[in-house]
Amino acid sequence: MSLVEVAHVDDVATLTLNRPEARNALSTELCDAIVDGLESIDQSGARAVVVAGAGKIFCAGADFAAVAGPGGLEFLPAFERMLEAVARFRLPTVAKIQGAALGGGFQLATVCDFRITADDAALAIPSSRLGILVNFENIQRLVLLAGIGVAKEILMAGKRFSGAEAALAGVVTKSVPFDELESEVKDFARDVGALAPLSIQGAKRSIQGVVDHLSAQTSDDLSRLLVGAYESADLQEGIRSMAEKREPRFEGR
């Protein structure tokens, strides 16, 4: 059985963590499989990616049995590589959260571009209840996403949010009843994937540049993305479609 399943429907790829018997807990092998899955999607022509968990839960966090056993020291670098790969993946990513996103599973959700959760899902990082310290980069992501006050509630007070509470706190993009989650995520990913790829990818890289404390003057890469978008056929298509009062047909060039 593959640790990660990748499926495609039209322009949307779905990457599913496939350890339902372990509540999709993250092991070194699963982290590596997520990275490999993203690489395969990158070559597939997909325009958006849904990150999901098999079964009743998104991800229960680190597999402590695997971390404590032989090869456990390999887990943390594999986990960090996986988070970086998701955070910097060029396509827009949407986490589909059912059941729970806990610990490392919540951190996986935070590096996705968007998070849509069931109202009754549970989201938490129980580090203060376990004596674990989340590393600085992941704390920085959480602070930028949720703000200082909510980050302190999560990391210091050990607060567990429902999906509905997480939406109110700005931790997730949207919360919906469980029976609407599948269609909501599918529609959202499809709609984002239909937008101008060069604009989306350039915006994502630029936002990551803010996280990395880059400046526009020191990032030639971001400048090239800006020029490329302005010179693209997609820009002309966007202008034409607006004048013709129709939906644009972007091709990413």
Salt bridges, closest charged atoms under 4 A:
ASP32 OD1 - ARG81 NH2 3.48
ASP42 OD1 - ARG90 NE 2.41
ASP63 OD2 - ARG19 NH1 2.98
GLU84 OE1 - ARG88 NE 2.63
GLU84 OE2 - ARG141 NH2 2.30
ASP113 OD2 - LYS204 NZ 2.82
GLU182 OE1 - LYS96 NZ 2.41
GLU184 OE2 - LYS174 NZ 2.99
ASP187 OD1 - ARG190 NH1 3.06
ASP191 OD1 - ARG190 NH2 3.56
ASP212 OD2 - ARG88 NH1 3.02
ASP221 OD2 - ARG205 NH2 1.76
ASP221 OD1 - ARG224 NH2 3.73
GLU237 OE1 - ARG240 NH2 3.24
GLU237 OE2 - ARG246 NH1 2.69
GLU244 OE1 - ARG246 NE 2.58
GLU251 OE1 - ARG253 NE 2.76
